[in-house]
Every structure is written in C-alpha cells, then in structure tokens.
Amino acid sequence: IDRWVGQFDPNVARTVRRTSRVVAGFNVVVVDIRGTYSGMAQQPEADWALIGAVIETPGNAHFFKLTGPSKSVEATRAELDALLATIRPR
C-alpha cells in the first residue's frame, strides 16, 4: 500500500482512505488514493485515482488494483466490490 501511495504526489498521503473488512474469513484492506499520479515511469497525470485491495490469505497476500483517470476508476468501483465479495477459501 505504501508503494501505491508513493506513486502519487506526496501531499496525497494525508487524504488516502483505507477501509478494512472481512470476506469469507479473510482480512481485506481497500485503499482509495486520488491526486497527481506519476507511477509506472510515466509523465505525471493530474486527477487520477487508484483503488486497490489487499487480501490477506495464509502464506500469501493477493493484490488487486485499478489505476487511471478518477472518473474511470470511480465508474468501476462497484465491479471491484463485487469481485471482492466472491472471495472464497479453497
């Protein structure tokens, strides 16, 4: 999560929203970051967003991330939430 936050303007660290929940017995942390994005060695992009999820499972963590213009990322939030709701142990 810190790496994701570091891909944005340093001022966004104060405004990152983190929520936690349990899905099928697994801890899930969801972060919402908005601001000027400069990750992935590209030119800085203003008004971008990242919604990421970290699912803690025994032995490994699993990461899901949406990054792009704020409007586009927000439009896919419900789909990410629906995906996270399908998590089940093997």
C-alpha positions in Angstrom: 0.0 0.0 0.0 2.8 2.4 0.8 4.3 1.8 -2.7 0.9 2.7 -4.2 0.7 5.8 -2.2 4.3 6.7 -3.2 3.2 6.7 -6.9 1.2 9.9 -6.2 2.1 13.4 -5.3 3.5 13.4 -1.7 0.6 15.5 -0.5 -2.0 12.8 -1.1 -0.6 10.7 1.8 -2.8 12.7 4.2 -6.0 12.0 2.2 -5.7 8.3 1.5 -8.8 6.4 2.6 -8.3 2.9 4.0 -11.1 0.6 4.9 -10.9 -2.9 6.3 -13.4 -5.7 6.2 -13.5 -9.5 6.5 -14.7 -11.5 3.5 -15.1 -15.3 3.9 -12.7 -15.1 6.9 -10.0 -13.2 5.1 -8.9 -9.7 6.0 -9.3 -7.3 3.1 -7.9 -3.8 3.1 -9.2 -1.4 0.4 -7.4 1.9 -0.3 -8.6 4.9 -2.3 -6.0 7.3 -3.5 -6.6 10.4 -5.6 -4.3 13.1 -6.9 -1.5 13.5 -9.4 -0.2 10.1 -10.4 3.4 9.6 -11.5 3.9 5.9 -11.0 5.0 3.3 -13.6 7.6 5.8 -15.1 5.2 8.0 -16.9 4.5 11.7 -17.1 2.5 13.0 -14.1 -1.2 12.8 -14.6 -3.5 15.1 -12.7 -6.9 14.0 -11.3 -6.1 10.3 -11.3 -7.1 7.7 -8.8 -6.1 4.3 -7.6 -8.4 1.9 -5.8 -6.5 -1.1 -4.5 -7.3 -4.1 -2.4 -5.0 -6.4 -0.4 -6.5 -9.8 0.6 -4.5 -11.5 3.4 -4.5 -15.2 3.0 -2.4 -17.8 4.7 1.1 -17.8 3.2 0.4 -15.0 0.6 -1.3 -11.7 0.1 -3.3 -11.1 -3.1 -3.4 -7.6 -4.7 -6.0 -6.0 -6.9 -5.5 -2.5 -8.3 -7.4 -0.1 -10.6 -5.5 3.0 -11.7 -6.5 5.7 -14.2 -8.4 8.9 -14.6 -10.5 9.5 -11.5 -13.8 9.3 -13.4 -12.9 6.0 -15.0 -11.7 4.4 -11.8 -14.8 5.5 -9.8 -17.0 4.1 -12.6 -15.5 0.6 -11.9 -15.7 0.7 -8.1 -18.9 -1.4 -7.9 -17.3 -4.1 -10.1 -14.2 -4.3 -7.8 -16.5 -4.5 -4.8 -18.5 -7.3 -6.5 -15.2 -9.2 -7.3 -14.0 -8.9 -3.7 -17.4 -10.3 -2.4 -16.7 -13.5 -4.4 -13.6 -14.4 -2.4 -13.8 -17.9 -1.0 -11.3 -20.3 0.6 -10.2 -23.3 -1.5 
